[in-house]
Amino acid sequence: MKSTPRFSTAFSCLLLAAAFAIPGIVSRAAAADAGAANPEPTVKPNLPVSAATTSTPVENSVVKVFSTMRYPDLAKPWTKQAPTEVSGTGMIIEGKRILTNAHVVRYASQVQVQPNQSGDKISATVEAIAYGIDLAVLKLDDESLFDTRPPLTRASTVPDVKDTVMAYGYPTGGTSLSITKGIVSRIEFASYTYPVSGLLIQIDAAINPGNSGGPAMVGDKVIGLAFSILGRTQNIGYIIPCEEIEVFLRDVADHKYDGKPAMFDELQTFQNPALHPFLKLDHSVEGMVVHTPDSTDPAYPLKEWDLITKIGDTRVDNEGMIKLSANLRIRFQYLIPKVAKDGKAPLTVVRGGKEILVDLPVSPTRPRLIDNLQGAYPAYFIYGPIVFSPATEEIIAAMTTGTNGPSVTNRLTIYGNPLMSRRGDKTAFEGEQLVVVPSPFFPHKLSKGYSSPAGHVVKSINGIAIKNLRHLVEVLRDATDEFVTIKFAGRASGTLVFPRKEMVAATDEILTDNGVRSQGSDDMLAIWRAKPAQ
């Protein structure tokens, strides 16, 4: 492996120093706040803009949330990063609970809540959390706070563009409650964190780190929860509307988040004039073209070149939009959770010039080869001087961001590394994982002469194609050959050959020398210590 092209030392250092981050289309700020129980919101005329007063000031029902985070160390999956103190916002909702953003309490080893104008901090626990929609519910150890601080009232309709909005929170730059004013700029159906999509309200009221989880108010009612800003832009903030909050709260009533059903087929617009004669359809026909169905199973109801013209009884236009009100058009996928029954959504499609009705299978999840950690810590296994862990979106983000990010991305792509070439793929079989080496070798003579394998994906061990981390541990456990041969996927990766008995014998010494407490995560150790399959 000496003479083969390899990842630079900078790449290895980047992995070691990479800060934990959840990839997303928007950078997270910090905020919180929700309100009282209401019927499911629907799109109706706008809420009043007048500044109505309430019997209890809004400020009393907005709290500051303090979290001590222990993020995963992606390059050292056997440990966690040093504690990080973060703060956000929350709001009091019915049931003596606090609503905030998931990212405010994700990986928190300690959560505390401080009421407005109070010097006390109350210990809290996370009762329910949904990483995709970025919402969480907290319960307090001492609930006496709720005796004098009632829940805020949530709006049962979405606001109109240009409605005056007030954002409440505890952003950086001070310790007291901050209130900023702006307008509702835009309402869309957009992606949150894959695979979750939903309504999203854009406002121009200033939202900064620390605002996350704080309420946005129109008049005397909450219209949503602040949760993000758009990159380095000014006055572009986003809030999670009450409609999404209501869906979340109903979902977690059993303390378990199931998620919203969605479709995952690839579509394209029907706007180009050549498409109508190509499909032999009149120009009066509108809809969205199915480019790639999510399944190749012959029984799957959607086919390539199908034209989706309706969802339920609602017509779909050539941009894939539906009209909900005089001033609001959004993507038709918004209706899927509303029309789906028993995991299927009714669609009208035109195929071969004929209109047919189909029931499309929809699901809150889609099995992905490279997925997010979803608040979990990564599994791992150490064998001699080498570490193995499942590939995740967080690992890719850590490798491809920062100063050296573009060059690392180019190397991964040019050399055909599956972290790039298979990113976004569905699993080819149940349980499929990519197993990656997340960090350089531990110092040891066994790795002499080999280049760092950090960032490479394991293809096979002793000629056996690796299915997932569990399978890798089983293969190593059951090996009887004199040598262990590790091959990596992609080009310019080389092959590692180790004496098997020496690798096993050296592992404890390597763990002790590097202060590693365990050879693997609990699930992997259980496999390693089990008897070989007969």
Rosetta blueprint (number, residue, H / E / L):
1 M L
2 K L
3 S L
4 T L
5 P L
6 R L
7 F L
8 S L
9 T H
10 A H
11 F H
12 S H
13 C H
14 L H
15 L H
16 L H
17 A H
18 A L
19 A L
20 F L
21 A L
22 I L
23 P L
24 G L
25 I L
26 V L
27 S E
28 R E
29 A L
30 A L
31 A E
32 A E
33 D L
34 A L
35 G E
36 A E
37 A L
38 N L
39 P L
40 E L
41 P L
42 T E
43 V L
44 K L
45 P L
46 N L
47 L L
48 P L
49 V L
50 S L
51 A L
52 A L
53 T L
54 T L
55 S L
56 T L
57 P L
58 V H
59 E H
60 N H
61 S H
62 V E
63 V E
64 K E
65 V E
66 F E
67 S E
68 T E
69 M E
70 R L
71 Y L
72 P E
73 D L
74 L L
75 A L
76 K L
77 P L
78 W L
79 T L
80 K E
81 Q L
82 A L
83 P L
84 T E
85 E E
86 V E
87 S E
88 G E
89 T E
90 G E
91 M E
92 I E
93 I E
94 E L
95 G L
96 K L
97 R E
98 I E
99 L E
100 T E
101 N L
102 A H
103 H H
104 V H
105 V H
106 R L
107 Y L
108 A E
109 S E
110 Q E
111 V E
112 Q E
113 V E
114 Q E
115 P E
116 N L
117 Q L
118 S L
119 G L
120 D L
121 K L
122 I E
123 S E
124 A E
125 T E
126 V E
127 E E
128 A E
129 I E
130 A E
131 Y L
132 G L
133 I L
134 D L
135 L E
136 A E
137 V E
138 L E
139 K E
140 L E
141 D L
142 D L
143 E H
144 S H
145 L H
146 F H
147 D H
148 T L
149 R L
150 P L
151 P L
152 L E
153 T E
154 R E
155 A L
156 S L
157 T E
158 V L
159 P L
160 D L
161 V L
162 K L
163 D L
164 T E
165 V E
166 M E
167 A E
168 Y E
169 G E
170 Y L
171 P L
172 T L
173 G L
174 G L
175 T L
176 S L
177 L L
178 S E
179 I E
180 T E
181 K E
182 G E
183 I E
184 V E
185 S E
186 R E
187 I E
188 E E
189 F E
190 A E
191 S E
192 Y L
193 T L
194 Y L
195 P L
196 V L
197 S E
198 G E
199 L E
200 L E
201 I E
202 Q E
203 I E
204 D L
205 A L
206 A L
207 I L
208 N L
209 P L
210 G L
211 N L
212 S E
213 G L
214 G L
215 P E
216 A E
217 M E
218 V E
219 G L
220 D L
221 K E
222 V E
223 I E
224 G E
225 L E
226 A E
227 F E
228 S E
229 I E
230 L L
231 G L
232 R L
233 T L
234 Q L
235 N L
236 I L
237 G E
238 Y E
239 I E
240 I E
241 P E
242 C H
243 E H
244 E H
245 I H
246 E H
247 V H
248 F H
249 L H
250 R H
251 D H
252 V H
253 A H
254 D H
255 H L
256 K L
257 Y L
258 D L
259 G L
260 K L
261 P L
262 A E
263 M L
264 F L
265 D L
266 E E
267 L E
268 Q E
269 T L
270 F L
271 Q L
272 N L
273 P L
274 A L
275 L H
276 H H
277 P H
278 F H
279 L L
280 K L
281 L L
282 D L
283 H L
284 S L
285 V L
286 E L
287 G L
288 M E
289 V E
290 V E
291 H E
292 T E
293 P L
294 D L
295 S L
296 T L
297 D L
298 P L
299 A L
300 Y L
301 P L
302 L L
303 K L
304 E L
305 W L
306 D L
307 L E
308 I E
309 T E
310 K E
311 I E
312 G L
313 D L
314 T E
315 R E
316 V L
317 D L
318 N L
319 E L
320 G L
321 M E
322 I E
323 K E
324 L E
325 S E
326 A L
327 N L
328 L E
329 R E
330 I E
331 R E
332 F H
333 Q H
334 Y H
335 L H
336 I H
337 P H
338 K H
339 V H
340 A L
341 K E
342 D L
343 G L
344 K E
345 A E
346 P E
347 L E
348 T E
349 V E
350 V E
351 R E
352 G L
353 G L
354 K E
355 E E
356 I E
357 L E
358 V E
359 D E
360 L E
361 P E
362 V L
363 S E
364 P L
365 T L
366 R L
367 P L
368 R E
369 L L
370 I L
371 D E
372 N L
373 L L
374 Q L
375 G L
376 A L
377 Y L
378 P L
379 A L
380 Y L
381 F E
382 I E
383 Y E
384 G L
385 P L
386 I E
387 V E
388 F E
389 S E
390 P E
391 A L
392 T E
393 E H
394 E H
395 I H
396 I H
397 A H
398 A H
399 M H
400 T H
401 T L
402 G L
403 T L
404 N L
405 G H
406 P H
407 S H
408 V H
409 T H
410 N H
411 R H
412 L H
413 T H
414 I H
415 Y L
416 G L
417 N L
418 P H
419 L H
420 M H
421 S H
422 R L
423 R L
424 G L
425 D L
426 K E
427 T L
428 A L
429 F L
430 E L
431 G L
432 E L
433 Q L
434 L L
435 V E
436 V E
437 V L
438 P L
439 S L
440 P L
441 F L
442 F L
443 P L
444 H L
445 K H
446 L H
447 S H
448 K L
449 G L
450 Y L
451 S L
452 S L
453 P L
454 A L
455 G L
456 H L
457 V E
458 V E
459 K E
460 S E
461 I E
462 N L
463 G L
464 I E
465 A E
466 I L
467 K L
468 N L
469 L H
470 R H
471 H H
472 L H
473 V H
474 E H
475 V H
476 L H
477 R H
478 D H
479 A L
480 T L
481 D L
482 E L
483 F E
484 V E
485 T E
486 I E
487 K E
488 F E
489 A L
490 G L
491 R L
492 A L
493 S L
494 G L
495 T E
496 L E
497 V E
498 F E
499 P E
500 R H
501 K H
502 E H
503 M H
504 V H
505 A H
506 A H
507 T H
508 D H
509 E H
510 I H
511 L H
512 T H
513 D H
514 N L
515 G L
516 V L
517 R L
518 S L
519 Q L
520 G E
521 S L
522 D H
523 D H
524 M H
525 L H
526 A H
527 I H
528 W H
529 R H
530 A L
531 K L
532 P L
533 A L
534 Q L
